[in-house]
Amino acid sequence: MPALSASARLARCHNIADLRALARRRLPDPIFQFLDGGAEDETTLRRNSAAFETLALIPRGLVDVSAVTTTTRVLGQQLDWPVFCGPTGTSRFFHPEGELAVARAAAKAGTLYGLSIAATQRLEEVAAVSDGAKMFQLYIFKDRSVTHELVRRCRQSGYGALCLTIDTAVVGKRERDLRSGWGIPINLSAKSMLSFACHPVWLLGLLGGGPLSIATIAEISGNTGIADQMRYIGAQLDPGVTWKDVRAIIDLWGGPFAIKGVMAADDARAAVDAGASAIIVSNHGGRQLDGAAAAIEALPDIVAAVGDRAEIILDGGIRRGSHVLKALALGARACSIGRPYLYGLAAGGEKGVGKALDILRAEFVRALQLCGCAAIDHIDRTILHKAQP
């Protein structure tokens, strides 16, 4: 029997779990574990998704849902539906086209792409391939001139918003990477090296794209090796950053600005006071502090603390369109995803990312219809059973 084509394999993927399974087959094991894993015992990683199941939806009937409106505005940019691709680093590990493929797929899906500071393509290159909504992820580096230069380049390249990640004062202990040897420095086990050897298509794709690099950081640091570039980022992370520093960057940018990594109501209030226009409720996908609350569990308190002073975005654990509906019912404006679109990227490049987005969008619209909501502004807590107060 002939092998299935890439399109045929994607056609057999009916949910995000199917894309994850296909990604696992296509990637060397250390790369898949890097994508899939979390910190320590991965309690928070699992909890991010499991917590959605504590919230039950209440279907409603005899409502005209023949046409459903899902458009919204997030960070000053028009989206066709309230899910976007959040910033994730080193996407060329998962497919040769990396961030370029994600940017194109997000634009075709009518949504936003958040580019990571650890992207394997230059921020200008990504901007050039997409006329869709875009956001760039920042860290406030010890050398503030570097951060200021990134802000300038984003403005010149047409990024509509910036996102400051605040939950990486230190890096989480990611034990899957420690076991596989996929860390800094790389120290692969014999099992890991065998896995790379057993995935020649992945290897050829990676090598065919030229030297792997954290492209924007390579230009800034002058380091040619990716390990040295990652060390540069780690050395530049400033554990002494305060809200005063945040306000200075927001003022320098002068446009829509999100703070990502907020899990406490007090931090949400401080972010708004500093001038943030959006709060991204996130525990870094369970990759930082293990034992932290799920993002959806933290959401209600943050919504209550901020009210309508800023947009609230939920990041973490989204695996179904119904999860998006539950987050919006608890007060989120939109949801950000990471692993779901990366599974798609690994499974099938740009088409795989599009498949992941299509799956979630179709599930979200179906859930809206079955809950009697013809538009996203019809969503409220009455569609949830045992919703948090």
Buried (B, 14 or more C-beta within 10 A) or exposed (E): EEEEEBEEBBEEBEBBEBBBEBBBEBBBBBBBBBBBBBBBEBBBBBBBBEBBEEBEBEEBEEEEBEEBEBEBBBBBBBBBBBBBBBBBBBBBBBBBBBBBBBBBBBBBBBBBBBBBBBBBBBBBBBBBBBEBBBBBBBBBBBEBEBBBBBBEBBBEBEBBBBBBBBBBEEBBBBBBBEBBBBBEEEEBBEEBEEBBEEBEEBEEBBEEBEEBBBBBBBBBBEBEEBEBBBBBBEEBBBEEBEBEBBBBBBEBBEBBBBBBBBBBBEBBBBBBEBBBBBBBBBBBBBBBBBEBBBBBBBBBBBBEBBEEBBBBBBBBBBBBBBBBBBBBBBBBBBBBBBBBBBBBBBBBBBBBBBBBBBBBBEBBBBBBBBBBBBBBEBBEEEBBEEBBE
